[in-house]
Amino acid sequence: MPTKPAPSTKSSDVHKVARKPRTLLGDNSAAEAAARKSTLTHYESALKLMQAGKYEKAHLAFNAMLATAPHDLADRIRMYISACVAQIDKGSTKFETHEERYDYAISLLNEGHYEDARQHFQEILLKEKTADYAFYGLALLASMTGDTSRCIEHLTEAIRLNAQNRFQARLDSDFDGVAEDPRFTELLYPEA
């Protein structure tokens, strides 16, 4: 009866180390898996807000998670942000408070939607002429778009209505573009 040859025991076979299989996403650690699970939970919550017609809140929620979202979700999150903005721009929803409208306007400002942000700040002022935060938002907008005179005009009014805006503006890096203007310095540091 023929016998099978004994398996080879080459020195290269003896020293092979078992490796984990590679995946397309790389090595997922426990921390990464937990972060992904958390992001998915927030993602689902934002989707529920959107489905309930709460586009402003959904927009804010999607914006908050975009910076830390896994790459495979980031494109979908951007798509939902655009859908929320489109719904809000249609006027299909109402803001419950001026502060919610202000928060939304700031998020538009941060995304570079300057005219949309301006419209929301102005709508706040149409309903509440003494909304210092809306003047502050318009000052931020003017600073970010390089309109120094208008920035100082709006910031002056924001400070007149609420002196705390002076201290807030001193710390706000969005005013860096106008920081060298002597009128800006006089406004923020009148005691100097």
Secondary structure as UniProt FT lines:
FT   HELIX           11..14
FT   TURN            24..25
FT   HELIX           30..51
FT   TURN            52..53
FT   HELIX           55..66
FT   TURN            67..68
FT   HELIX           71..89
FT   TURN            90..91
FT   HELIX           98..111
FT   HELIX           114..127
FT   TURN            129..130
FT   HELIX           132..144
FT   TURN            145..146
FT   HELIX           148..161
FT   HELIX           164..171
FT   HELIX           173..178
FT   TURN            179..180
FT   HELIX           182..188
FT   TURN            190..191
//
